[in-house]
């Protein structure tokens, strides 16, 4: 009898173990979703501080940054999945930059470059912080659904020794736009995504923002909300992780998490309206960092119905997300008009990087090759416009290459602030461009990007990408080949050597990374994640 019982228990344990192994990804996602998760309180009103009235003088600045918006998502810059009339109208009121670049091809380093005016080689912030345990799960999920791609490599020892997610961010000694605008007498306001660290010294209030309404997780609405329309991407490791682990939550000035009110893009817009109204009588800098259209692909039902019969379902939901962002621009501009300050407000709109392959939608960055997490044009060429009534002529088109890190000196100088003199700034004040200058005074005419060992320089229209992890070199003449179709690495040895020299010189003094890559993942340049990779397809390896 005892023997039968032992055998039965052994068989039962073996069956349970087998089931756990077969469903190990789901088990790991469940654990990740429930480990040390802070509670989310009910929604509460936030009260934006209203200061004493001050004479009209220095211009207000509203910086609207979207997340993962491809250049073809906006009808002014590309064809557009849908029309974006309010973004188009905003761009038409000022300068539209046809060669606008992000400071990086991924979320957090791009934001760091924008706020500091410095590329990642100066700050050491070249790798996007990812949640603890994320790298291992991404590798497991992606390798199970590889669609012909090389395997994702996971580095457990690096992951073990890296700082935790909350402890990785923009070093406290870096100086942000917000700090300099504070010093210049501005009220500084942050709404939306941060992604630059969660320790006390890395949070928005410690980096120069007087007030911060910060996105604390990642859902636009609760998954089962009656107004939510969801589109999950089952073969994407990132998407599965987000749906499994994210909450519907924000924080106010670093306090406890609480629920937003309504669809997240609309909520941030409503709070931006309230912040503008509270500060209409004094100079303010508002950094409105929308989460949209970053995944999860999740829209409000009314927007989903309004965009019409777009197929497939996922693309229609994404289009609805774009509609909400366009509406946000409309509402912000209307509030500035209502308060009588539109003529004294600089409004800047851009995206942190190009559209992402993992949402599995075609042509987000058309006509450019590449995606977010590549330094092909599709990953870093972004919508970019600046409106400044009385200073920038309406309808101005500027073709000079500009970068997010140029916004720091541009904004600070516009606010009559003082730029730091104790560090190198890669950014250049853009003001000369709308005053008739032919170009900007960059050393060697060059801009640089990097993550891990993937390094890139663009100088005077020539662009070199070195991607050692895939053993590939890409050299393009953007002057004649702006969509990077013809790799000249084998036929232009002198140009190749000169650009390699620029890369070597620039990165010789690069500071140590604040966190090292835990995965190396393949990204096909011309196909999104839902399309099978075949022999001959171009890809790079992205370290993160």
N, C-alpha and C positions, 0 to 999 in steps of 0.2 A: 504493500500500500504506500509506504513512504517513498519507495523507489518511483512509483507511478506519479506521486505528487511532485517529486523533484523534477522528473522528466517534464511534467506538465508546466511547472513554473519556468523551467529552462526554455521550453518551446514558446511560452507566452512572452518571455523577455526577448527572445530572438525575433518574434513577430513585431513586437513594439519597437525594437531597435531598427528593424528593417523599415517600418513605416516612418519612423523619425528620420532615417537616412534619406528615404525617397522624398520626404517633404521637408528636408533640412532648410531649404531657402525660406519656406513659409514660416518655419519655426524660428529661424533667425530674425526674420522681419517682425514677427510677433514680439520677440524679446526686445528688439531694438525699439519697437513702438511703445513699450511699457516700462522700459528701464529708466528709473530716476526722472520721470516726467513730472514737471511742475504743474499744479492745477491751473485751470483757467477760470477766473471769476466772471461774473456777469458783466455785461457792458456798463460803462459809466461815462458820464460826460467829462471831457477834459476842458480846462479853463485856460485859454491863452491869455498871457499877461498883457494888459493894456497900459502902456506908458503915457507920460505926459505928452501933449501935442508939441511938436517941434516944427519950425518953419520948413517949408518945402525947399529942398536943396539937392543934396546928394541923391543919385538915382537909386531906387530900389532894384533888387536883383531877384528874379525867379528862375531857378535852374531846374528844369524838368528832365529827369533822366528815366527812360524806360529800360526794361530788362530783356535782353535777347531779341530786340526788335530788329529784324532784317531790313536792309535798305529797300527791298522790294515790298515790304509791308506798308509803305507809305506812298500814296499816289503821287506826291510831288517828286519823290526821289526815284521811284521805279514805276512799274505798271500798277502795282497795288492789288492785293487780293480783294479788297473792297476800296471804295473811295474814302479818303480821310480828309474831308473838306476843311475841318478846323485846323488840323496840323498844316494843311496846304496854305490856308489863309494866313496863319501865323508866319510861315516862311516867306510868303509874298510881301509881308509888311517890312521885311528887313533883308538881311544877307543870307543867301543860301550857299552853303559850301559844298561844291561838287566833289571835293576830295577831302572829306572829313573823316578822320581816323580816331578810333578809340585808343586809349593808352595801353590796352592789353586785349587779348582775345578771350578773356574769362572774367567772371563777375568781380571778385574782390580786388585783384590787382588793378583792374581797370578803374575802379572807384578810388583806389589809393592814388593812382597817377593823376586822376582828375582833381582830387582835393589837395594834393601836395605840389602839383606842378613838376613832378619828378618821375622818371621812369623806374621800373622795378630794380634796375641795377643799383640805384641810389638808396632805395628803401629796404631792399632785401625781401620785398613782398611780391614774389613772382608766382607763388603757388596758392590756389584758392583753398582756404580752410574747408575741410569737409567733416561732417559729423563722425564721432568716434564709431569705429566698426564699419563705416560706410565703404571703405576701399575693398575690404575682404568680400563683402556682399556683392559689390558691383562686379568684381572679377568673377565670382561664381555665377551670377545671373547672365552676364554678357557671354561668358564662355559656354554656357549651356545653350544660348541662342545666338551663336556667332555669325550666322548667315555668311559663311565663307571667309570671315575676317581672321587675321592672326589673333592668337590668344591675348587677352588682357593679363599682364603680369602684375602680381601683387607682391609687395616687399614687406613681410611681416616685421622684420627687425627694425626697419625704418619707422613703421607705423607704431611700434612699441615705444621707440625712443623720441618720437615727435612730441611737441607740446599737445595738450588736449585741444579739442575744437574751440572751447571757450577762451583758451589762452593764446590762440593764434590770431594775430591781427596787425593793424598798423602800429608800429612802435610809437610809444608816447612822445619820444623826442622829435618826431616829425611835426611840422607846422602846417596846419590846414588853412584853406580859404576862410573857414568860419572863424578861426582864431584871429586872423589878420583883419577880418571885417569887424569883429568885436572891438579890436583895438582902434578901428577907424570910426567907432561910434554907432555901429549897426546892431540891431536886434537880430539874432541869428536863430533860424528855425529849421528843424529837420522833421520830415514826415516820410515814413516808408521804410524801405530796405536800408540796412547798414552794412553788415557783412564784413566789418573791419575789426572784429574782436569783441569779447563780452566781459573782459575784466574791467574793473572800475576805471583804470587809466586808459582803456581803449574805447570806452563807450562814447556816444555822441556828446554828452554833456562835458566830458573831459577833453574832448577834441574841438571845443570852441562853440558848441551849440547851446544857446541859452535854454531852449526848450526842444524836446525830442519826443515825437510820437513814433515809436519804432515797431516795425513788423517783427513779431517774436516767433513766428513759425512759417507756414507756407500755404495754407488753404485760403481760397478766395471766399468760400462759404463752407459750412459743414457739408460733408459729402451727401447726406440725406436731406438737405434743406430743400423745400419744395420749389425754390427759385433756382436751384443749381442744375446746370447741365454739364455732365462730366464726360471726359473722353480719355480713358486710360490707354497707355501704350505698354502692353504686357511684356514685350520683348526688350524693353529698355530697363536696365538695372536702376538707373537714376529715377526713372518715373515710378517704378514699383516701390522704391525706397521712400520717395516723397509721399505717395498715396498712403503707404503703411504707417508712416511715422509723424506726419505733419498735423498740426492743430490749426485752429482758427483763432489767432491770438495776436495781441499787440501789448506794448508796455508804454507807460508815460513817464518820462524822465528816469528810466531805469528801475521803476517800481515793479510790482507784481503783475503777472500776466492777466489780461482780461479780454473778453470777446469784443471784436469790432462791432459795427452796426451796419448791416447790409453787405452788399457785394464789396470786396476789399478795395477795388479801384475807385468805386464811388465813395466809399468811406474816406479814403485818403483825400479825395477831391473835396468832399464836404468840409473836412478839417482844414484843408488848405484855404478854402473860402473864409472860414472862421478866423484863421490865423492872419490872413490879409486884412480882414475887417478890423481886427484888434490892433493891428500895427500900421494902419493907413496913415497915421499922423506922425510917423517917425521913419527914418530909413531902416529897411529890413533886408535881410538876405534869407530867402526861402529855398531850401533844397528839398524838392518834391521828388523822391526816389521811388517811382512806381515799381511794383513787382511784375506787372504785366508786360509782355505776354509770356513770361517765363512759365514753364510747367509747374504745377499740374494744369493741364489744359481743361479749364473750368470756366464757364461763362454764366451770365445771368440769363434766365429764360427769355426775357423780353428782347435782349440783344440777339439771342440765338434765332428767335422768330423774325426779327427785323432784317437780318442779313440775307434772307432768302434761301433758296434750295441750292446750297453749295455742297458738293460731294468730294470726298467722303465725309462722314459725320465729324471726324476729328478736325478736318480743315474748316468746317462750318463753325465749330466751337471756337477755334482759334480766331477766325474772322470776327466773331462776336466779341472776343477779348479786345481786338483792335478797335472795334467800335466804341467800347467803353473808354479806351485811352483817348480816342479822338474827342469824345464828349468831355473828358476831363479838361482838355485844352480849351474847349469852348467855354466851360464854366469858369475856369481860372481867369481867362481873358475878360469874360463878362463881369466878374467881380472887381477886377482892376478898373474897368470902365465905371462901374457903379460907384466905386469909392473915389472916383475922380483922380486916379493916380496912374492911369495907363500911359499917359504921355511922359511920365517920369519913372518908368519901370523898364529895365532891361529884361527880356525874356529869352532864355536859351533852351533849346530842345535838342536832345540827342539820345542815343542808346549806349549801354555799357559795352556792347559788342554785337556781332552779327547774330543772325538766327541760328538756332541749334539743330543739329542733325537728329537728336534723340526725340524730337516731337514728331518726326517721320512725316513731314510735309514738304512737297517739292517747291523749289524756286523761291524760297524765302529771301535769298541773297542775289537773285538773278539781276544782272547778267554775270555776276562774279562767281568764281569758283571758291569752294571752301565753306566752312561753317564756323560757328563758335568753337573755340579750342583748336583752331588752326590759324596760322598767320598768313594764309591766303587772303586775298582781298575780301572775300565773303565773310571772313571772321572778324575783320577789323575796320572795314569801310562802313560807315554808319550814317544814318540821317543826322544832319548837323545844321542848325540855323540859329541866328542871333537877330533879335529885333530890339532896336533902341531908337525910339522916336526922336527926331531932331538931330541925331548923330549918324544914323545909318540910313541911306537912301532906300526907299521901298523898291523891291524887285531887283536888288543888287545880286549878281552872280559872281562868286569868287572861286576861281579854279586852283589857287595855290593850296598845296597840301597843308592841312592843319590837324592838330591833335588835341585830344582832351586835356593834356597837360598844359596847353596854351591857355586854357580857361582861367587857371589860377592867377597868373599875372594880369590877364585882361580884366578880370572882375575886381581884383584888389586895386589896380590903378584907376579903374572907373569909380571906385568908392573912395579915392584919395587916401588909400592906405599905404603902408610901407612894406615893401617886399623884404624878406630876410636876406642879409648880406653874408651870413656865415655858412652858406651851403650852395651847391650848384643847383640851379633851376634849369630843367630841360625845356620848360614852356617859354613861349615868347608872346608878348602882348600883341593881340591881333589888330589893334586899332589902326596901324598903318595901312592895313589891307583895304579898309573901307574909306581911307583917305587918299587912295591912289597909288600906293607903293606897289612895286612889281613883285615883291617877295618878302620873306622874313630872314633875319640874320641868324641862321642856324650854323653851327660849326660843321663844316664840310657839307652843308645842306642836308644833313642826315637826321633821321629818326630811327630809334631802335626799339625792338621788342624781344622778350625772351621768357621762357619758362624752363627750368632745369637746363638741359643741354641743347634745347631747341632755340636757336638764336637767329635774329633777323635784322637786316639793315635796309633802309630805303634812302637813297641819296640821289638827288637830281634826276629822279625818274627811274633809276635802276634799283632793282630790289633783289636781294639775295636771302634765301632761306637755307639754313644749315640744320638738318634734322638727323643727327647721328644715330638715334635709336632705330630709325628705319634705313640707315645708311644711304640717305638721299641728300642731294644738293639741287636747289631750284634757283635759277637765275632768269629774271625777266626784265625786259625793257618796257616799263609801263608807259613810256612816251608813245610807243607804237603798238603796244600790246597790253592795254589796261586790264584785260580779263585773264591774263596769265595763261595763255594757251601754248606758247612756244618757249620751252626750256632751253636757254642758251648756254648752260653751264659747260657743255662740251665744245662749244664753238667760239667762246669769248674768254680765253684764258687770262688775258691781261685785265679785263674788267673783273673777272672772278677774283683774281689775286688782289686787286685794289680794294674790293669790298670786304674780302676776308681780313685784310689789314685793318680796315676801319672797325670791324667787329672785334678783332683781337685787342686793338687799342682801347676801345670803349669799355670792354668788359674786364680789362686788366685790373681795374680798381674797383670792381663790383663788390659790394658788401655781401657778407654771408647771408644766405637765405634764412628767413625766420622760421621756416618749416620745410621739410623735404618731401619729395614726391613719394607717395605710397603705392601708386599704380602707374603703369605705362600702358596706354590704351590706343588701339588703332582707330583712326578716323578716316574714312574714305572721303576724298576731296569732292567727288562729283556725284555721290549717292548718299541719301539719308540712311538712317539706321535700319529702316524697314526694307531696304533693297539688298538683294544678294550681291556680295562682292565676288567678282570673277577675275581670272588671271589677266593681268594687264591694267587693272584699275589702279589709279594713283591713290596712295594713302600716306599719312604721316603717323608717327607715334607721339601721343600727347602725354607728357608726364604731369601727374597731379597727385 
